[in-house]
Amino acid sequence: MASLTPPSTSCNNGSSRTSTIFGLMLKSGEVEQTHLSLPGSFRRSCTFKITYDYHTMQHSGCIIRDKMSPRLSLKASKESPGLTKEIRREKFKTAGDKQNEQELFDELKNRFLSFKRNNYLENLEEYEKLAKGQAPKFMVIACADSRVCPSVILGFQPGEAFMVRNVANLVPPYESGPSETNAALEFAVNSLEVENILVIGHSCCGGIRALMSMQEGSDDSSFIKSWVRVGKNASISTKATASNLSFDQQCRHCEKESVSRSLSNLLTYPWIEERVMRGLLSLHGGYYDFVDCSFEKWTLDYMGSSLKEKAGGGKHATKNHSFWR
């Protein structure tokens, strides 16, 4: 390994000064670079480079150069992809990246303060009422996808909608047992007594794509696969009726079909069907296409459905079908 002995300082009585370091002649203002030779296979995969910066001063006719702290850099060859990845990973831990993270939260802070100033304080009486309780008319079940926020799309204000967002906006049937979604259903229907449940599907849904890609007997260790299996009937129905379509078109078909199946699953909950039958609760489906910004809406027609459909044996009749463009 090469020696890293600092160069000596000399005086040439006002003339320009050079120093010899490892056989390299340096003039004032230059930068010294030292390459280290490493043994073994490590030498073949990377090269270290130590760079010294020099601070130059003139005092009493002499040029004085002080060696500053060395900078160590490493260059990996093409034969070391693992090491290259590690270097790239370290790149994201710099102070600059921390600054970017702080800027993100500064932006969130500014948004919050803007909300407080322009919304909360301007409508203080309404927010004081909300602090005492909630009485939303809607329960919304939507996808967790960051592109399909129901409050942004449909303009829900605080207190207007009790929301649940999960992967692929699925509703498991009653017999599936406890889950976050049916726990929220129980609270919204039995405690808050919402009047409408709206299940919203959307275009380009990754959860539905995962569902349509699943093979029989596939690995169940994946949380995603275990969850989207809730929509298995929608996948089976889609493959049976849309087998002549491309995979992308089948996924789009399933995105809507899964909403209809979720509406059917809602009726497997006795306390939901009871309120629907009495006319106290309506079940709605929605489909948001963010490619062309359109919204399709329909309502489950409980009274118009057959007894077989009501028992969960098939698709239910719908009414009030409309397109918002």
MARRO-892503 format. One record per residue: x, y, z of N, C-alpha, C, CB in turn; residue in one letter. Coordinates in steps of 0.2 Angstrom, whole numbers, padded with zeros to 4 digits, always signed. Atoms other than C-alpha are relative to their C-alpha. Glycine has a CB too. Layout:
BEGIN
XYZXYZXYZXYZa
...
# end
This chain:
BEGIN
+0004-0006+0000+0000+0000+0000+0004+0006+0000-0005+0000+0006m
-0004-0006+0000+0006+0017-0004+0000+0004+0006-0002+0005-0006a
-0001-0005-0006+0013+0029+0009-0004+0006-0001+0007+0001+0002s
+0004-0006+0000+0002+0044+0013+0003+0006+0004-0007-0001+0002l
-0004-0005-0004+0016+0055+0020-0002+0007-0003+0007-0001+0000t
+0001-0007+0003+0011+0074+0018+0006+0003-0003-0003+0004+0005p
-0006-0003+0003+0023+0084+0007+0002+0006+0005-0002+0003-0007p
-0003-0005-0004+0035+0096+0016-0002+0007-0004+0007-0001+0001s
+0001-0007+0002+0033+0115+0014+0007+0004-0001-0005+0004+0005t
-0006-0003+0001+0047+0125+0006-0001+0007-0002+0004-0004-0006s
+0000-0007+0002+0051+0143+0002+0005+0001-0006+0001+0005+0006c
-0004-0001+0006+0058+0149-0015+0001+0008+0000-0003-0003-0006n
-0001-0007+0000+0060+0167-0009-0004+0004-0006+0007+0002-0001n
+0005-0003+0004+0045+0173-0019-0001-0003-0007+0003+0007-0001g
+0002+0003+0006+0046+0162-0034-0005-0005+0001+0007-0003-0003s
+0005+0006-0001+0033+0149-0038+0003-0006+0002-0004-0001-0007s
-0003+0006-0004+0035+0133-0028-0004-0006-0003-0001+0001+0007r
+0002+0007+0002+0033+0115-0033+0002-0005+0005+0002-0002-0007t
-0002+0005-0005+0033+0100-0022-0001-0007-0004-0005-0001+0006s
+0000+0006+0003+0037+0082-0027-0004-0005+0005+0007-0003-0002t
+0004+0005-0004+0024+0069-0020-0001-0006-0004-0007+0003+0002i
+0001+0006+0004+0025+0051-0025+0003+0001-0007-0007-0003+0001f
-0002-0001+0007+0035+0057-0040-0004+0004-0004+0001-0007-0003g
+0004-0004+0004+0022+0069-0045+0002+0007+0001-0008-0001+0001l
-0002-0007-0002+0027+0088-0047-0007+0004+0000+0004+0002-0006m
+0006-0004-0001+0013+0099-0040+0002+0007+0000-0003-0002+0007l
-0001-0008+0000+0012+0118-0043-0006+0002+0004-0001+0002-0007k
+0005-0003-0004+0002+0130-0033-0007+0000-0003+0002+0007+0002s
+0007+0001+0002-0017+0127-0034-0002-0006-0003-0001+0006-0005g
+0002+0006+0003-0016+0110-0040-0003-0005+0005+0007-0004-0003e
+0003+0005-0004-0024+0094-0033+0004-0006-0001-0007-0001-0001v
-0003+0006+0000-0015+0079-0028-0005-0006+0000+0005-0001+0005e
+0004+0006+0000-0023+0062-0032+0005-0006+0001-0004-0001-0007q
-0004+0006-0001-0016+0046-0025-0004-0006-0001+0003+0000+0007t
+0003+0006+0001-0021+0029-0031+0003-0006+0004+0000-0002-0008h
-0002+0006-0004-0020+0014-0019-0001-0006-0003-0004+0000+0007l
+0001+0007+0003-0016-0003-0025-0001-0005+0006+0007-0002-0003s
+0002+0005-0005-0025-0017-0016+0001-0007-0002-0008+0001+0001l
-0002+0007+0002-0021-0035-0015-0006-0004-0002+0003-0004+0006p
+0005+0005+0001-0031-0050-0021-0006+0002-0005-0003-0002+0007g
+0006-0001+0005-0048-0051-0030-0003+0007+0001-0005-0005+0001s
+0003-0007-0002-0053-0034-0021+0003+0005-0005+0001+0001+0007f
-0003-0004+0005-0040-0026-0032-0003+0000-0007+0007-0001+0000r
+0003+0000+0007-0048-0032-0048-0007+0003+0000+0000-0008-0001r
+0007-0003+0000-0065-0026-0043-0001+0007+0001-0004-0004+0005s
+0001-0007-0002-0062-0008-0037+0007+0003+0001-0004+0000+0006c
-0006-0004-0001-0050+0006-0036-0001+0006+0005+0002+0003-0007t
+0001-0005-0004-0048+0018-0022+0004+0006-0002+0002-0002+0007f
-0003-0006+0002-0043+0036-0025+0000+0005+0006-0003+0003-0007k
+0000-0005-0005-0037+0048-0012+0002+0007-0003+0005-0002+0006i
-0001-0007+0003-0038+0067-0017+0002+0005+0006-0006+0002-0004t
-0002-0005-0005-0029+0080-0007-0001+0007-0003+0007+0000+0002y
+0001-0007+0002-0034+0099-0009+0005+0004+0004-0007+0002+0002d
-0005-0004-0003-0021+0112-0005-0002+0007+0001+0007+0000-0004y
+0001-0007-0002-0023+0129+0003+0006+0004-0001-0003+0001+0007h
-0006-0003+0001-0011+0141-0004+0000+0007+0003+0001+0001-0008t
+0000-0007-0003-0005+0157+0005+0007+0003-0002-0001+0000+0008m
-0007-0004+0001+0009+0170+0002+0002+0004+0006+0000+0004-0007q
-0002-0003-0006+0018+0176+0017+0008+0002-0001-0001-0004+0006h
-0007-0003+0001+0034+0187+0016+0004-0003-0006+0004-0003+0007s
-0003+0002+0006+0038+0182-0001+0000-0007-0001+0007+0002-0001g
+0000+0008+0000+0035+0163+0002-0007-0002-0002+0003-0003+0006c
+0007+0003+0001+0021+0153-0005+0000-0006+0004+0000-0002-0008i
+0001+0006-0004+0015+0141+0008-0006-0004-0001+0000+0003+0008i
+0005+0004+0002+0004+0127+0004-0002-0005+0006+0001-0004-0007r
+0002+0004-0006-0006+0117+0018-0004-0006-0004-0003+0003+0005d
+0005+0005+0002-0013+0100+0014-0006-0001+0004+0004-0007+0000k
+0006+0000-0004-0031+0099+0019-0002-0008+0001-0006+0003-0004m
+0002+0007-0001-0041+0083+0024-0001-0004-0007-0006+0000+0004s
+0000+0004+0006-0040+0069+0011-0008-0001-0002+0004-0006+0000p
+0007+0003+0002-0056+0064+0001+0001-0006-0003-0003+0005-0005r
+0000+0007+0002-0058+0046-0002-0006-0002-0004+0001-0005+0006l
+0005+0002+0005-0067+0040-0017+0001-0007-0002-0001+0004-0006s
-0001+0007+0002-0070+0022-0023-0004-0001-0007-0003-0005+0005l
+0003+0001+0006-0073+0017-0041+0000-0008-0001+0004+0003-0006k
+0001+0007+0000-0080+0000-0044+0000-0002-0008-0007-0003+0003a
+0000+0002+0007-0077-0010-0060-0007-0003-0002+0006-0004-0002s
+0006+0003+0002-0091-0018-0071+0000-0007+0003+0000+0000-0007k
+0000+0007-0003-0086-0035-0063-0002+0000+0007+0007-0003+0000e
+0002+0000-0007-0093-0029-0046-0007+0003+0001+0005+0003+0004s
+0007-0003+0000-0112-0026-0048-0002+0001+0007-0005-0004-0004p
+0002-0001-0007-0115-0029-0030+0003+0006+0004+0002-0007+0004g
-0004-0006-0003-0102-0016-0024-0003+0006-0003+0007-0001-0001l
+0003-0006+0003-0109-0004-0037-0007+0002+0003-0001-0001-0007t
+0006-0001-0003-0126-0006-0030+0000+0003+0007-0004-0006+0001k
-0001-0003-0007-0120-0003-0012+0002+0007+0000+0006-0004+0003e
-0002-0007+0001-0111+0013-0018-0006+0004-0001+0005+0001-0005i
+0006-0004+0002-0128+0019-0026-0004+0001+0006-0003-0003-0005r
+0004-0001-0006-0137+0015-0010+0002+0005+0005+0000-0007+0004r
-0003-0005-0005-0125+0025+0001-0001+0007-0003+0007-0001+0000e
+0001-0006+0003-0128+0039-0011-0006+0004+0002-0001+0000-0008k
+0006-0002-0002-0146+0041-0005+0000+0002+0008-0005-0005-0001f
+0000-0002-0007-0140+0044+0013+0004+0006+0001+0004-0006+0004k
-0003-0007-0001-0132+0061+0010-0004+0005+0003+0003+0002-0007t
+0003-0006-0003-0136+0077+0018-0005+0003-0005+0005+0005+0003a
+0004-0003+0005-0144+0083+0002-0007-0004+0000+0003+0000-0007g
+0007+0003-0001-0157+0069+0003-0004+0001+0006+0002-0008-0001d
+0004-0001-0007-0161+0072+0021-0003+0007-0001+0005+0001+0006k
+0003-0006+0001-0164+0090+0015-0006-0001-0004+0005+0005-0003q
+0006+0001+0004-0176+0084+0002-0006-0003+0004+0002-0005-0006n
+0005+0003-0004-0185+0074+0015-0003+0005+0004+0003-0006+0005e
+0002-0005-0004-0186+0089+0026-0005+0005-0004+0006+0004+0003q
+0004-0004+0005-0193+0099+0011-0007-0003-0001+0004+0001-0006e
+0007+0004+0001-0207+0086+0009-0004+0002+0006+0001-0007-0001l
+0004-0002-0006-0212+0089+0027-0002+0007+0001+0003-0003+0006f
+0002-0007+0000-0211+0107+0026-0006+0002-0005+0007+0004-0002d
+0006-0001+0005-0223+0107+0011-0006-0003+0004+0001-0004-0006e
+0006+0003-0004-0235+0096+0022-0002+0005+0005+0001-0007+0003l
+0001-0005-0005-0233+0109+0036-0004+0006-0003+0006+0002+0003k
+0003-0006+0003-0237+0123+0024-0008-0002-0002+0004+0002-0006n
+0007+0002+0002-0253+0113+0017-0004+0000+0007+0000-0006-0003r
+0004+0000-0006-0259+0110+0035-0001+0007+0003+0004-0004+0006f
+0002-0007-0002-0257+0128+0040-0004+0004-0004+0007+0004+0001l
+0005-0003+0004-0266+0133+0025-0007-0002+0001+0002-0001-0008s
+0007+0003-0002-0280+0121+0029-0003+0004+0006+0001-0007+0001f
+0002-0003-0006-0281+0128+0046-0002+0007+0000+0006+0000+0006k
+0002-0007+0001-0281+0146+0041-0006+0001-0005+0006+0004-0003r
+0005-0001+0005-0292+0145+0026-0007-0005+0000+0003-0001-0007n
+0006+0005-0001-0304+0130+0031-0002+0000+0007+0002-0006-0003n
+0002+0001-0007-0304+0126+0049-0002+0006+0004+0006-0003+0004y
+0002-0006-0004-0304+0144+0056-0006+0003-0003+0006+0004+0000l
+0006-0003+0003-0316+0150+0043-0007-0004+0001+0001+0000-0008e
+0006+0004-0001-0328+0136+0047+0000-0003+0007-0001-0006-0005n
-0002+0002-0007-0324+0135+0066-0007-0003+0003+0002+0005+0004l
+0006+0002-0003-0342+0132+0071-0002-0007-0002-0006+0004-0002e
+0001+0007+0002-0344+0116+0060+0005-0005+0003+0001+0000-0008e
-0005+0005-0003-0328+0109+0066-0001-0001+0007+0007+0003-0001y
+0001+0001-0007-0333+0112+0084-0006-0005+0001-0002+0006+0003e
+0005+0005+0000-0349+0102+0080+0003-0007-0001-0005+0001-0005k
-0003+0006+0002-0338+0088+0072+0004-0003+0006+0004+0000-0006l
-0004+0002-0006-0328+0087+0088-0004-0003+0005+0004+0006+0003a
+0005+0003-0004-0344+0082+0097-0002-0007-0002-0005+0004+0002k
+0002+0006+0002-0348+0068+0086-0001+0000-0008-0007-0002+0003g
+0001+0000+0007-0351+0062+0068-0006-0003-0002+0006-0004-0003q
+0006+0003+0003-0366+0058+0057+0000+0000-0007-0007+0004+0003a
-0001+0000+0007-0360+0054+0040-0006-0004-0004+0006-0003-0002p
+0005+0004+0004-0373+0049+0026+0003-0005-0004-0003+0006-0004k
-0004+0005+0004-0360+0039+0017+0005-0004+0004+0003+0003-0006f
-0006+0004-0001-0349+0025+0020+0003-0002-0007-0001-0007+0004m
-0003+0001+0006-0336+0024+0006+0005-0006+0001+0003+0006-0003v
-0006+0005+0000-0325+0008+0002+0003+0001-0007-0003-0007+0001i
-0004-0002+0006-0312+0013-0010+0007-0003+0000+0001+0008-0001a
-0006+0003+0001-0295+0007-0016+0006+0004+0004+0002-0001-0007c
-0005-0004-0003-0279+0012-0007+0005+0003-0005+0004-0005+0005a
-0004-0003+0005-0271+0017-0023+0000+0008+0001-0003-0001-0007d
-0001-0007-0001-0264+0035-0021-0003+0004-0005+0008+0001+0000s
+0003-0004+0005-0272+0041-0037-0008+0001+0000+0002-0003-0007r
+0007+0000+0000-0290+0038-0032-0003+0002+0007-0003-0007-0001v
+0002-0002-0006-0293+0048-0016-0008+0002-0001+0004+0006+0003c
+0007-0002+0001-0313+0049-0014-0001+0007+0002-0004-0005+0004p
+0001-0007-0002-0312+0066-0005+0002+0005-0005+0004+0001+0006s
-0002-0004+0006-0303+0073-0020-0004+0000-0006+0007-0001-0002v
+0004+0001+0006-0313+0065-0033-0007+0002+0001+0000-0008-0002i
+0007-0001-0001-0330+0067-0026-0002+0006+0005-0004-0006+0003l
+0001-0006-0004-0327+0082-0014-0003-0001+0006-0004+0005-0004g
+0003+0001-0007-0332+0074+0002+0004+0005+0005+0001-0007+0002f
-0002-0004-0006-0330+0086+0017+0001-0004+0006-0004+0007+0000q
+0000+0004-0007-0325+0081+0035-0007-0001+0003+0004+0004+0004p
+0007+0002-0003-0340+0072+0043-0005-0002-0005-0002+0006+0003g
+0005+0002+0005-0348+0068+0026+0000-0008-0001+0001+0004-0006e
-0001+0007+0002-0341+0050+0023+0005-0003+0005+0002+0000-0007a
-0004+0005-0004-0335+0036+0034+0004-0004-0005-0004-0004+0005f
-0003+0003+0006-0321+0029+0023+0005-0006+0002+0005+0005-0003m
-0004+0006-0001-0312+0012+0022+0004+0000-0007-0003-0006+0002v
-0004+0001+0006-0298+0010+0009+0005-0006+0001+0005+0006-0002r
-0004+0006+0000-0290-0007+0005+0002-0001-0007-0004-0006+0003n
-0003+0002+0006-0281-0015-0009-0006-0003-0004+0006-0006+0000v
+0005+0002+0005-0293-0017-0024-0007+0001+0003+0001-0007-0002a
+0007-0002-0002-0308-0010-0014-0005-0006+0001-0003+0005-0005n
+0004+0006-0001-0314-0027-0009-0004-0001+0006+0004-0006-0001l
+0004+0001-0006-0328-0032+0003+0000-0008+0001-0007+0003-0001v
+0000+0007-0001-0326-0050+0010-0007-0002+0002+0005-0002+0005p
+0007+0002-0002-0342-0060+0013+0000-0001+0007-0002-0007-0004p
+0001+0001-0008-0349-0062+0031+0004-0006+0003-0007+0000+0001y
-0003+0006-0003-0342-0079+0033+0007-0001+0000-0003-0006-0004e
-0008-0001+0000-0324-0074+0030+0003+0001+0007+0002+0005-0005s
-0002-0001-0007-0323-0069+0048+0003+0007+0000+0006-0004+0001g
-0002-0007-0001-0315-0053+0055+0005+0003-0004+0002+0001+0008p
-0005-0004+0004-0306-0040+0045-0001+0007+0001+0000-0002-0008s
+0001-0007-0001-0303-0022+0046-0006+0003-0004+0006+0004-0003e
+0006-0003+0004-0316-0019+0032-0007-0002+0003+0000-0003-0007t
+0006+0001-0003-0330-0028+0040-0001+0002+0007-0002-0008+0000n
+0000-0003-0007-0326-0021+0057-0003+0007-0001+0007+0000+0003a
+0002-0006+0001-0328-0004+0049-0007+0000-0003+0004+0003-0006a
+0007+0001+0002-0344-0010+0041-0005+0000+0006-0001-0006-0005l
+0004+0001-0006-0351-0015+0058-0001+0007+0003+0003-0005+0004e
+0000-0006-0003-0347+0002+0065-0004+0005-0004+0007+0003+0002f
+0004-0005+0004-0354+0012+0051-0007-0001-0001+0003+0000-0007a
+0007+0002+0000-0370+0003+0049-0004+0000+0006-0001-0007-0004v
+0003+0001-0007-0374-0002+0067+0000+0006+0004+0002-0006+0003n
-0001-0005-0005-0367+0013+0076-0002+0007-0003+0007+0000+0003s
+0001-0007+0003-0367+0028+0064-0006+0000-0005+0006+0001-0005l
+0006+0001+0004-0382+0021+0054+0000+0004-0007-0006+0003+0004e
+0000-0003+0007-0376+0027+0037-0005-0002-0004+0007-0001-0003v
+0006+0002+0005-0389+0028+0023+0002-0003-0006-0004+0006-0001e
-0002+0002+0006-0378+0024+0009+0007-0003+0001+0001+0006-0005n
-0007+0003+0000-0363+0012+0006+0002+0000-0008+0000-0007+0003i
-0002+0000+0007-0353+0016-0010+0007-0003-0001+0001+0008-0002l
-0006+0004+0001-0340+0004-0016+0003+0003-0007-0001-0008-0001v
-0003-0004+0006-0328+0013-0029+0006-0004-0003+0002+0007+0002i
-0006+0003+0003-0317+0003-0041+0003+0006-0005-0003-0006-0004g
-0003-0005+0004-0305+0012-0053+0004-0004-0005+0005+0004+0004h
-0004+0002+0006-0295+0010-0069+0007-0002+0002+0000+0005-0006s
-0007+0002-0001-0277+0002-0069+0001-0002+0007+0004+0006-0002c
+0000+0002-0007-0280-0006-0052+0005-0006+0000-0007-0003+0002c
-0005+0005-0001-0264-0016-0047-0003-0006+0004+0006+0003+0003g
+0003+0006-0004-0274-0027-0035-0004-0004-0004-0004+0003+0006g
+0004+0005+0004-0286-0033-0048+0005-0003-0005-0005+0005-0004i
-0005+0003+0005-0271-0036-0060+0003-0006+0004+0005+0005-0002r
-0002+0006-0004-0264-0047-0046-0005-0005+0000+0003+0003+0007a
+0005+0005-0001-0280-0056-0044-0001-0004-0007-0007+0003+0002l
+0001+0003+0007-0282-0059-0063+0007-0004-0002-0001+0005-0005m
-0006+0003+0002-0264-0065-0064+0001-0007+0005+0006+0004+0001s
-0001+0005-0004-0266-0078-0050-0001-0007-0003-0004+0001+0006m
+0002+0007+0002-0265-0097-0054-0002-0004+0005+0007-0003-0003q
+0002+0005-0005-0273-0111-0045+0006-0003+0003-0005-0005-0004e
-0005+0004-0004-0263-0118-0031+0006+0005+0000+0002-0006-0004g
-0006-0005-0001-0251-0102-0031+0001+0001+0007-0002+0006-0004s
-0002-0001-0007-0242-0097-0016-0004+0004+0004+0008+0002+0000d
+0005-0004-0004-0253-0091-0002+0004+0004+0006-0005-0005+0004d
-0004-0003-0006-0239-0084+0009+0000+0008-0002+0007-0002+0000s
+0001-0007+0001-0241-0067+0000-0006+0003+0003+0000+0001-0008s
+0006-0003-0003-0252-0055+0010-0005+0003-0006+0003+0006+0004f
+0004-0003+0006-0258-0047-0007-0004-0006-0003+0005+0003-0005i
+0004+0006+0003-0263-0064-0014-0005-0002+0004+0005-0005-0002k
+0005+0002-0004-0271-0069+0001-0006+0004+0001+0003-0001+0007s
+0006-0005-0001-0282-0053+0002-0004+0000-0007+0003+0007+0001w
+0004-0001+0007-0286-0051-0017-0004-0007-0002+0004+0002-0005v
+0003+0006+0002-0292-0069-0017-0008+0001+0002+0003-0006+0004r
+0007-0002-0002-0308-0061-0009-0004+0001-0006+0000+0006+0004v
+0003-0002+0006-0312-0056-0027+0000-0006-0005+0003+0006-0003g
-0001+0006+0004-0310-0074-0034-0006-0001-0005+0001-0006+0004k
+0006+0001+0004-0328-0075-0040+0000+0005-0006-0006+0001+0004n
+0000-0005+0005-0326-0059-0050+0005-0002-0005+0002+0007+0003a
-0005+0002+0005-0310-0066-0058-0003-0006-0004+0006-0002+0004s
+0003+0005+0004-0319-0082-0063-0005+0002-0005-0003-0005+0005i
+0006-0003+0005-0334-0073-0070+0003+0003-0006-0004+0004+0004s
-0004-0004+0005-0322-0062-0080+0003-0004-0005+0005+0005+0003t
-0004+0005+0004-0312-0076-0087-0005-0004-0004+0005-0004+0003k
+0005+0004+0003-0328-0085-0092-0004+0004-0005-0005-0003+0005a
+0004-0005+0005-0337-0070-0101+0005+0004-0004-0004+0004+0004t
-0004-0005+0004-0322-0060-0108+0007-0004-0002+0002+0006+0004a
-0006+0004+0002-0310-0074-0113+0003+0002-0007-0001-0007+0000s
-0002-0002+0006-0309-0067-0130+0004+0007+0000-0006+0000-0005n
-0003-0007-0001-0302-0050-0124+0007-0001+0002-0004+0004+0005l
-0007+0000-0002-0284-0045-0121+0000+0000+0008+0004+0006-0003s
-0001+0001-0007-0277-0047-0103-0002+0007+0003+0007-0002+0002f
+0001-0007-0003-0278-0028-0100-0008+0001+0000+0003+0005-0005d
+0007-0001+0000-0296-0028-0106-0004-0004+0005-0003-0001-0007q
+0003+0004-0005-0300-0042-0095+0000+0003+0007+0003-0007+0000q
-0001-0003-0007-0293-0033-0080-0005+0006+0001+0007+0003+0001c
+0005-0005-0001-0304-0018-0084-0007-0003+0001+0000+0004-0007r
+0006+0003-0001-0319-0029-0085-0001-0002+0007-0001-0006-0005h
+0000+0003-0007-0314-0037-0068-0001+0006+0005+0006-0004+0001c
+0000-0006-0005-0312-0020-0060-0007+0002+0001+0004+0006-0003e
+0007-0001-0001-0331-0017-0063-0003-0006+0003-0003+0002-0006k
+0003+0006-0003-0336-0035-0059+0001-0001+0007+0003-0006-0004e
-0002+0001-0007-0327-0035-0043-0004+0005+0005+0007+0001+0002s
+0004-0004-0004-0337-0020-0037-0007-0003+0001-0001+0007-0004v
+0007+0003-0001-0354-0029-0041+0001-0006+0005-0002-0002-0007s
-0001+0005-0005-0347-0044-0032+0000+0002+0007+0006-0005-0002r
-0001-0002-0007-0343-0034-0017-0007+0003+0003+0005+0006+0000s
+0007-0002-0002-0361-0027-0017-0004-0006+0002-0003+0004-0006l
+0003+0007-0002-0367-0045-0017+0002-0002+0007+0001-0005-0005s
-0003+0003-0007-0355-0049-0002-0003+0004+0005+0007+0001-0001n
+0002-0004-0006-0362-0034+0008-0007-0003+0002-0002+0007-0003l
+0006+0003-0002-0379-0043+0008+0000-0006+0004-0005-0001-0006l
-0001+0006-0004-0372-0058+0016+0001+0002+0008+0007-0004-0002t
+0000-0003-0007-0371-0047+0032-0007+0001+0002+0004+0006+0001y
+0007+0000-0002-0388-0050+0041-0002+0007+0002-0001-0005+0006p
+0002-0006-0002-0388-0033+0048+0000+0006-0005+0004+0003+0006w
+0000-0004+0006-0384-0025+0031-0006-0001-0004+0006+0000-0004i
+0006+0002+0004-0398-0035+0022-0006+0003+0003+0000-0007-0001e
+0006-0002-0004-0410-0031+0036-0002+0008-0002+0001-0001+0007e
+0001-0007+0001-0408-0012+0034-0001+0002-0008+0006+0004+0002r
+0002-0001+0007-0408-0013+0015-0007-0002-0002+0005-0004-0005v
+0007+0002+0001-0424-0023+0015-0005+0005+0003-0001-0007+0003m
+0005-0005-0003-0432-0010+0026+0000+0007-0003+0001+0001+0008r
-0001-0006+0003-0426+0004+0015+0004+0005+0003-0007+0003-0002g
-0004-0005-0004-0415+0012+0027+0007+0001-0002+0000-0002+0008l
-0007+0000+0002-0399+0008+0018+0000-0002-0008+0005-0005+0004l
-0001+0001+0008-0394+0009-0001+0007-0002-0001-0002+0006-0004s
-0007+0002+0002-0379+0000-0009+0001+0002-0007+0000-0008+0001l
-0001-0003+0006-0371+0009-0023+0007-0003-0003+0000+0007+0000h
-0006+0002+0003-0357+0004-0035+0003+0006-0004+0000-0006-0005g
-0003-0006+0004-0345+0017-0043+0007-0003-0004+0002+0006+0004g
-0007+0002+0004-0330+0016-0056+0003+0006-0002-0002-0005-0006y
-0003-0006+0002-0318+0030-0058+0006-0002-0005+0003+0003+0006y
-0005+0001+0005-0308+0030-0074+0004+0006+0000-0003-0001-0007d
-0004-0006+0000-0293+0042-0071+0004+0001-0006+0005+0000+0006f
-0003-0001+0007-0287+0040-0089-0004+0005-0004+0000-0007-0004v
+0004-0005+0004-0301+0050-0096-0004+0004+0005-0005-0003-0005d
+0004-0004-0006-0308+0057-0079-0008-0001-0001+0002+0007+0000c
+0007+0001+0000-0325+0049-0080-0002-0004+0006-0002-0003-0006s
+0002+0004-0006-0336+0041-0066-0007-0003-0002-0001+0005+0006f
+0006+0004+0001-0349+0027-0068-0003-0001+0007+0002-0006-0004e
+0004+0001-0007-0362+0025-0054-0006-0004-0001-0002+0007+0003k
+0007+0004+0000-0376+0012-0051-0002-0002+0007+0001-0006-0005w
+0003+0001-0006-0387+0007-0037-0003-0007+0000-0005+0005+0002t
+0003+0007+0000-0391-0011-0032-0007+0000+0001+0004-0004+0006l
+0007+0000-0001-0409-0015-0034-0002-0006+0004-0004+0000-0008d
+0002+0006-0004-0414-0026-0020-0007-0003-0001+0001+0002+0008y
+0006+0002+0001-0432-0027-0023-0001-0003-0007-0005+0006+0001m
+0001+0002+0007-0430-0030-0042+0004-0007-0001+0003+0005-0004g
-0004+0006+0000-0418-0045-0038-0004-0006+0002+0007+0001+0004s
+0003+0006-0001-0423-0063-0038+0002-0003+0007+0001-0005-0005s
-0002+0003-0006-0423-0073-0022+0006-0004+0000-0006-0005+0002l
-0007+0003+0001-0408-0083-0029+0005+0005+0001+0000-0004-0006k
-0005-0005+0000-0399-0067-0031+0001+0003+0007-0001+0006-0005e
-0001-0002-0007-0403-0061-0014+0003-0004+0005-0007+0002+0003k
-0004+0005-0004-0396-0077-0007+0007+0000-0001-0004-0006+0000a
-0007+0000+0002-0380-0073-0015+0002-0005-0005+0005-0002+0006g
-0001+0005+0005-0382-0085-0029+0002+0003-0007-0006-0004-0001g
-0002-0003+0006-0378-0072-0043+0000+0007+0000-0005-0002-0005g
+0000-0007+0000-0377-0054-0049-0007+0003+0001+0002+0002-0007k
+0006-0004-0001-0390-0042-0043-0003+0005-0005+0000+0003+0007h
+0002-0005+0005-0401-0031-0053+0002+0007+0003-0008+0000+0000a
-0002-0007-0001-0396-0013-0054-0005+0005-0002+0007+0001-0002t
+0005-0006+0002-0405+0004-0056+0004+0006+0000-0006+0000+0004k
-0004-0006+0000-0400+0022-0058+0007+0000-0002-0001+0003+0007n
-0006+0000+0003-0386+0019-0069+0002+0006-0004+0001-0007-0005h
-0002-0007+0004-0377+0035-0075+0007+0000-0001-0003+0005+0005s
-0007-0001+0002-0361+0041-0082+0001+0008+0001+0002-0002-0007f
-0001-0007-0001-0353+0057-0076+0007+0002-0004+0001+0002+0008w
-0006-0001+0004-0341+0064-0089+0001+0008+0000-0001-0002-0007r
# end
